Every structure is written in structure tokens, then in C-alpha cells.
């Protein structure tokens, strides 16, 4: 069966594509792919995307969206990923949708429009030294002080805290109940006194961070949703985050195919079959992701379906990267800007960067547990 899009949806795709051909410059690509954060060129294109209401297209117009469907959002996100424009954003993809679902009217009016305009960005504040896959174990404390909360504790692997404006913070507000029942969500300005951000450098040269809270005051107005219901709000938001874009994988595979087409390997049947198999898997991942958008448009919660997309696509990223290293041989290990590196060392960078994708947004093991328990109904033991 061939799954297609309406004329209006194809017209939107073409409009976004033509825009990105002009605006997604090499400078933008370099900042996005560096892993070090969004620089001036990436921030500039974010504001342009915001002006077109493409950063949060599915939001209501009064909050900066265009009232679009999730399929239209899917189309826009795929093009952004393909052209290496900023496309995975905590503000538009996680914090914003959660505020839209669980925030009060004042919070929606205050926090959503700047996100949709591309003026601010959020950093995810979930993981801690002893709370990663077991997120319910997070232990940073937010103590009620009457008109505000006082927050103390540590976060780790909080990418974007060195350039974002706000921390989308999960913190413990009740220690007397089971772990998952004592968590609340907060919007914390990263300029707040008492916050210290230290860099953690990854193997591909990217940056993530450790964050420390020392008696940080957070206004009560900045708590999103119900107190001690943050775990359930987080669970809803993660289903948005795991709607994985495939565009960057498509482009990576195209780059490998273009390289092979101009090399002696172009007639090697093993190489051709390997690329063909990866092309099939990429199409499968694309259809998985499109299905999640289709489900949301029809009122379904894509719980285990989103986990399927995340597990399949992140492992596919690594397969494509591995194929690149095998095709280039020892030359694949040469890094960017080496005069002997094929494709300016892109394969080496891609290979190392994709290792993170197996961990962030939930490990493959966690995704398989979700699929087994919630999708297949298998017992825990």
C-alpha cells in the first residue's frame, strides 16, 4: 500500500523545502551538527521559522501556532531534520506541549508565544547521577517556602543548559510517598542565582552539562500542572519527544550513496545490497514516525508506538554510521578538516554522534520494555 499526503500537505512540504534551501546555510548546519549548541546563525533561522509559525505549527494561533495537524507538523519536522536545521527543541517539543496540556491560562499566555516565535529555548532537566532510565528516582528537592520553592540538588547530562533560557525541571516535592508520586515540574530561568553549570564533553566533541542548584528560589507561579503529578506530566511529554524525525537519516544515507556512486565500490554487489537494505529500513522508520502523527491527529495516545519509532530509528542511525565506517575503511576514522578525510570527516563525526541516540530520550532496552508491557501485554516477570 502506498501512503500519500493531500495536495495541501504536499504544498506545505514544498514551501518548507524551498525556504530551507535558502536559509539552511553551511553556517547553520555547522552549528546544529557541532553538538556544542545553537549559535547566532541557528538562532536567526529559528526566529524566521517562528515568524512563519513553523516551530510549533500544531499549537493554537493565539499561542503562536497555525492550528495545523500533527501530520503537517511531521512534514515540517522531517524537512528541518533533512536540511540540518534546528529541529529537536525542548521548548517546542516537550516543555511547550506539556504547558499546553497541563499549564494554566496565565502560563500559556506567558511562556508559549516566545517559544513559538523562536525567541527562547529550554533545556531538559530530568537526569541525575542516580536517576537516568529510572527517572522516578530523581532526588533534587523543591521545598515549599510559602510564595516560592527552594531547590537544592544536582542534575547531569542536561544538554543546552549553557545556552538555553529556561530549565524544564523535574524535582521532588514530596518524600513521604512512592517515588513516582512525589515529583513536580517547574520552569526555572537559568539566570537564577544559585545555579551553576559545568560542561561535560562527549566523544564527538559535543557538549552536555552538569547543573547544580544551591538554594535556588523558584516562584510558585512557575510550577506547571498539579503538585506531585509531575511524573504523569513527564510521561505524556516523552511521547511527544519520541516522535523521532527521520529526515537526517535519509540525508546521511544519500550522502553515502553519492560517495559510493563516485567510487570504485559503485559496482560492488555487497555494497549496493547494504545500501538498499538501509534504504528499506529508512522507509520503514519514516512510516513508523508518520503513523505516530496520524494517531495523534485521531485522538490516540502513541505510547508504545512512539517507543517503537525511537528504538527502531536510533538503532538505524547507528547502522547507517557503521555502514559509512565500513565503506570508507581506515579513512573513515579521519576527523573533520583533515585534508585526507573523505567528505571532510563527516562519517567519523556521525559515527560518534549517533552513539548518544541510543541513550537519550530513553535507551533501547527501556523502549523494548515499554513495547513488551504496554504494546504486547507481556507480564513483568
C-alpha positions as CSV (number, residue, x, y, z in Angstrom):
1,X,0.0,0.0,0.0
2,X,1.3,3.5,-0.9
3,X,0.6,6.1,1.8
4,X,0.3,9.6,0.5
5,X,-0.4,13.1,1.5
6,X,-3.0,15.6,0.5
7,X,-2.3,18.4,-2.1
8,X,-2.3,20.9,0.7
9,X,0.2,18.9,2.7
10,X,2.5,18.4,-0.3
11,X,2.3,22.2,-0.9
12,X,3.4,22.8,2.6
13,X,6.3,20.4,2.2
14,X,7.4,22.2,-0.9
15,X,7.2,25.6,0.7
16,X,9.3,24.5,3.7
17,X,11.8,22.8,1.4
18,X,12.3,25.9,-0.7
19,X,12.7,28.0,2.4
20,X,15.3,25.7,3.9
21,X,17.2,25.5,0.6
22,X,17.8,29.3,1.0
23,X,18.1,29.6,4.8
24,X,19.8,26.4,6.0
25,X,23.3,27.6,5.1
26,X,26.5,25.8,5.8
27,X,26.9,28.0,8.9
28,X,23.6,26.9,10.2
29,X,24.5,23.2,9.5
30,X,27.8,23.6,11.3
31,X,26.2,24.9,14.4
32,X,23.5,22.3,14.5
33,X,25.8,19.4,13.8
34,X,28.6,20.5,16.1
35,X,26.8,19.4,19.3
36,X,28.1,22.5,21.1
37,X,24.8,24.4,21.0
38,X,22.9,26.8,18.9
39,X,25.0,29.8,17.7
40,X,23.9,33.0,16.1
41,X,23.1,31.5,12.7
42,X,20.9,28.8,14.1
43,X,19.1,31.2,16.4
44,X,18.5,33.5,13.4
45,X,16.8,30.8,11.4
46,X,14.8,29.8,14.5
47,X,13.3,33.3,14.6
48,X,12.5,33.1,10.9
49,X,10.8,29.7,11.4
50,X,8.9,31.2,14.3
51,X,7.7,34.1,12.1
52,X,6.2,31.5,9.7
53,X,4.6,29.7,12.7
54,X,6.6,26.5,11.8
55,X,8.3,25.9,15.2
56,X,5.0,24.8,16.9
57,X,2.6,24.6,14.0
58,X,0.1,22.4,15.8
59,X,-0.4,24.9,18.6
60,X,-3.5,27.2,18.5
61,X,-2.9,30.5,16.7
62,X,-3.3,32.6,19.9
63,X,-0.2,30.9,21.3
64,X,1.9,31.3,18.1
65,X,1.0,28.2,16.1
66,X,-1.1,27.8,13.0
67,X,-3.6,25.3,14.2
68,X,-2.0,22.7,12.0
69,X,-2.5,18.9,12.2
70,X,0.3,16.6,13.6
71,X,0.8,15.3,10.1
72,X,1.6,18.9,9.0
73,X,4.0,19.2,11.9
74,X,5.5,15.8,10.9
75,X,6.2,17.2,7.4
76,X,7.8,20.3,8.7
77,X,10.0,18.4,11.2
78,X,11.1,16.0,8.5
79,X,12.3,18.8,6.3
80,X,14.1,20.6,9.1
81,X,15.9,17.4,10.0
82,X,16.8,16.6,6.4
83,X,18.4,20.1,5.9
84,X,20.2,20.0,9.3
85,X,18.2,23.0,10.6
86,X,17.3,23.2,14.3
87,X,14.6,20.6,14.7
88,X,14.8,18.9,18.1
89,X,13.9,21.6,20.6
90,X,12.9,21.1,24.2
91,X,10.8,24.3,24.2
92,X,8.7,23.4,21.2
93,X,8.7,19.6,21.5
94,X,8.5,18.9,25.3
95,X,8.0,21.9,27.6
96,X,5.5,23.7,25.3
97,X,3.2,20.7,24.7
98,X,3.2,20.0,28.4
99,X,2.3,23.6,29.2
100,X,-0.4,23.5,26.6
101,X,-1.8,20.3,28.2
102,X,-1.4,21.0,31.9
103,X,-0.5,24.6,32.4
104,X,-2.9,27.3,33.5
105,X,-4.0,30.1,31.2
106,X,-1.5,32.6,32.6
107,X,1.4,30.2,32.0
108,X,0.2,29.5,28.4
109,X,0.0,33.2,27.6
110,X,3.3,34.0,29.2
111,X,5.5,31.1,28.1
112,X,4.1,29.7,24.9
113,X,4.3,32.6,22.4
114,X,8.1,33.3,22.9
115,X,8.8,29.6,22.3
116,X,6.7,29.6,19.1
117,X,8.5,32.8,17.9
118,X,11.9,31.2,18.4
119,X,12.9,33.8,20.9
120,X,13.7,31.4,23.8
121,X,14.8,27.8,24.3
122,X,14.5,25.4,27.2
123,X,16.9,22.8,28.5
124,X,15.7,19.4,29.7
125,X,16.2,19.0,33.5
126,X,15.4,15.3,34.2
127,X,18.5,13.1,34.5
128,X,20.5,13.0,37.7
129,X,23.6,10.9,38.8
130,X,21.3,8.2,40.2
131,X,18.3,8.8,38.0
132,X,18.5,8.1,34.3
133,X,16.4,5.3,32.9
134,X,14.8,5.1,36.4
135,X,13.7,8.7,36.3
136,X,11.3,8.2,39.2
137,X,14.5,8.0,41.4
138,X,15.3,11.7,40.8
139,X,16.2,13.4,44.1
140,X,16.7,17.1,43.6
141,X,14.5,18.7,46.2
142,X,12.0,21.5,45.8
143,X,10.8,22.7,49.3
144,X,7.6,24.8,49.7
145,X,8.5,28.1,51.2
146,X,5.1,29.8,51.0
147,X,5.3,32.0,48.0
148,X,8.1,30.1,46.3
149,X,10.0,26.8,46.3
150,X,13.7,26.5,47.4
151,X,15.5,24.0,45.2
152,X,18.7,22.1,46.1
153,X,20.4,19.3,44.3
154,X,22.2,18.2,41.1
155,X,21.3,17.4,37.5
156,X,23.6,15.8,34.9
157,X,23.6,15.3,31.1
158,X,21.4,18.4,30.8
159,X,22.2,19.4,27.2
160,X,21.5,23.0,26.2
161,X,21.7,24.5,29.8
162,X,24.8,26.5,28.7
163,X,22.8,28.5,26.1
164,X,19.1,27.9,26.9
165,X,16.9,30.5,28.7
166,X,14.9,28.1,30.9
167,X,15.4,24.8,32.7
168,X,12.4,22.4,32.3
169,X,13.0,20.9,35.7
170,X,11.7,17.8,37.3
171,X,12.1,18.0,41.1
172,X,10.9,16.1,44.2
173,X,8.3,17.9,46.2
174,X,7.2,15.0,48.5
175,X,9.5,12.4,50.1
176,X,6.8,10.6,52.0
177,X,5.0,8.9,49.1
178,X,6.2,6.4,46.5
179,X,8.8,7.9,44.2
180,X,6.7,8.5,41.1
181,X,4.0,10.2,43.2
182,X,6.2,13.0,44.7
183,X,7.6,14.8,41.6
184,X,6.6,18.2,40.2
185,X,7.5,20.2,37.1
186,X,9.0,23.7,37.1
187,X,10.1,26.4,34.7
188,X,13.3,27.8,36.1
189,X,15.1,30.8,34.5
190,X,18.7,29.6,34.0
191,X,19.9,33.1,35.2
192,X,18.5,32.4,38.7
193,X,21.0,33.0,41.5
194,X,22.4,29.7,42.8
195,X,22.6,27.8,39.5
196,X,26.0,26.6,38.4
197,X,26.5,24.9,35.0
198,X,29.6,22.8,34.3
199,X,30.4,21.3,30.9
200,X,30.7,17.6,30.1
201,X,32.3,16.9,26.7
202,X,31.2,14.0,24.7
203,X,33.3,11.7,22.4
204,X,32.2,13.5,19.3
205,X,33.2,17.0,20.6
206,X,29.6,17.9,21.6
207,X,28.7,19.4,24.9
208,X,26.3,18.4,27.6
209,X,26.3,19.7,31.2
210,X,26.1,19.0,34.9
211,X,23.9,21.5,36.8
212,X,23.9,22.4,40.5
213,X,21.2,24.1,42.4
214,X,22.1,25.8,45.7
215,X,19.1,27.4,47.4
216,X,17.5,28.5,44.1
217,X,14.2,30.3,44.5
218,X,11.5,29.3,42.0
219,X,8.2,31.2,42.1
220,X,5.1,29.1,42.7
221,X,3.7,30.5,39.5
222,X,6.4,28.6,37.7
223,X,5.1,25.1,38.7
224,X,3.4,23.5,35.8
225,X,0.4,21.2,36.4
226,X,-0.5,19.7,39.7
227,X,1.9,19.4,42.5
228,X,3.3,15.9,42.8
229,X,1.8,14.9,39.4
230,X,4.9,15.7,37.5
231,X,5.7,12.1,36.8
232,X,2.5,11.7,34.8
233,X,3.1,15.0,33.0
234,X,6.6,13.8,32.1
235,X,5.3,10.6,30.8
236,X,2.9,12.4,28.5
237,X,5.6,14.7,27.3
238,X,8.0,11.9,26.5
239,X,5.6,10.5,24.0
240,X,5.9,13.8,22.1
241,X,9.7,13.7,22.3
242,X,9.9,10.2,21.0
243,X,8.2,11.1,17.7
244,X,11.5,10.7,16.1
245,X,12.4,12.6,12.9
246,X,13.9,10.5,10.1
247,X,15.0,13.3,7.7
248,X,18.6,13.4,8.9
249,X,18.9,9.6,8.5
250,X,17.6,9.9,4.9
251,X,20.2,12.6,4.1
252,X,23.0,10.6,5.7
253,X,22.2,7.6,3.6
254,X,22.0,9.8,0.5
255,X,25.5,11.2,1.2
256,X,26.9,7.7,1.5
257,X,25.2,6.6,-1.8
258,X,26.6,9.7,-3.5
259,X,30.1,8.9,-2.3
260,X,29.8,5.3,-3.4
261,X,28.5,6.3,-6.8
262,X,31.7,8.2,-7.5
263,X,34.0,5.5,-6.1
264,X,35.2,2.1,-7.3
265,X,32.7,0.5,-5.0
266,X,29.8,1.5,-7.1
267,X,29.6,-1.9,-8.9
268,X,30.2,-4.0,-5.8
269,X,27.1,-6.0,-5.2
270,X,27.7,-6.4,-1.4
271,X,27.9,-2.6,-1.1
272,X,24.8,-2.0,-3.2
273,X,22.8,-4.5,-1.3
274,X,23.9,-3.0,2.0
275,X,22.7,0.5,0.9
276,X,19.5,-1.0,-0.5
277,X,18.7,-2.7,2.9
278,X,19.4,0.5,4.7
279,X,17.1,2.4,2.3
280,X,14.3,-0.1,3.1
281,X,14.8,0.3,6.8
282,X,14.8,4.1,6.5
283,X,11.4,3.9,4.7
284,X,10.1,1.7,7.5
285,X,11.2,4.2,10.1
286,X,9.6,7.0,8.2
287,X,6.3,5.2,8.1
288,X,6.5,4.3,11.8
289,X,7.0,8.0,12.5
290,X,4.2,9.1,10.2
291,X,1.9,6.6,11.9
292,X,2.5,8.3,15.3
293,X,1.5,11.7,13.9
294,X,-1.6,10.1,12.3
295,X,-2.6,8.5,15.6
296,X,-2.3,11.8,17.5
297,X,-4.5,13.5,14.9
298,X,-7.1,10.9,15.6
299,X,-7.0,11.3,19.4
300,X,-4.9,8.2,20.2
301,X,-2.0,8.3,22.7
302,X,1.0,6.9,20.8
303,X,2.6,5.3,23.9
304,X,4.3,2.1,22.7
305,X,4.1,3.2,19.1
306,X,6.3,6.2,19.9
307,X,8.7,3.8,21.7
308,X,8.8,1.7,18.5
309,X,9.8,4.7,16.5
310,X,12.5,5.7,19.0
311,X,14.1,2.3,19.3
312,X,14.0,1.4,15.5
313,X,15.2,4.9,14.3
314,X,18.0,5.4,16.8
315,X,19.4,1.9,16.0
316,X,19.0,2.6,12.3
317,X,21.1,5.8,12.8
318,X,23.9,3.6,14.2
319,X,23.6,1.1,11.3
320,X,24.0,3.9,8.8
321,X,27.0,5.2,10.6
322,X,28.5,1.8,10.9
323,X,28.0,1.3,7.1
324,X,29.8,4.5,6.5
325,X,32.8,3.4,8.5
326,X,32.9,0.1,6.7
327,X,32.6,1.7,3.2
328,X,35.4,4.2,3.9
329,X,37.7,1.7,5.8
330,X,40.5,3.3,7.7
331,X,39.9,6.7,6.0
332,X,36.6,6.8,7.9
333,X,38.4,7.4,11.1
334,X,39.9,10.7,9.9
335,X,38.3,13.7,11.6
336,X,36.8,16.9,10.2
337,X,39.2,19.3,8.4
338,X,41.8,16.6,7.8
339,X,43.0,17.0,4.2
340,X,42.8,13.3,3.6
341,X,39.3,12.8,5.1
342,X,36.6,11.8,2.7
343,X,33.5,14.0,3.0
344,X,35.5,16.3,5.3
345,X,35.4,13.7,8.1
346,X,31.6,13.7,8.3
347,X,31.4,9.9,8.7
348,X,33.7,9.9,11.7
349,X,31.7,12.6,13.4
350,X,28.3,11.0,12.5
351,X,29.6,7.6,13.9
352,X,30.5,9.1,17.3
353,X,27.5,11.4,17.5
354,X,24.9,8.6,16.8
355,X,26.1,6.6,19.9
356,X,24.2,9.2,22.0
357,X,21.0,8.5,20.2
358,X,20.9,5.0,21.7
359,X,20.7,6.6,25.2
360,X,19.0,10.0,25.0
361,X,15.1,10.0,25.1
362,X,15.2,6.5,26.6
363,X,17.6,3.6,25.9
364,X,16.6,0.8,23.5
365,X,16.2,-1.6,26.5
366,X,13.7,0.8,28.1
367,X,11.8,1.2,24.8
368,X,11.6,-2.6,24.4
369,X,10.2,-2.9,27.9
370,X,7.5,-0.3,27.0
371,X,6.7,-2.2,23.8
372,X,6.5,-5.5,25.7
373,X,4.5,-4.3,28.6
374,X,2.1,-1.8,27.0
375,X,2.1,-3.0,23.5
376,X,2.2,-6.7,23.8
377,X,0.7,-7.0,27.3
378,X,3.5,-9.3,28.5
379,X,4.0,-9.9,32.2
380,X,6.8,-8.2,34.2
381,X,8.2,-11.5,35.3
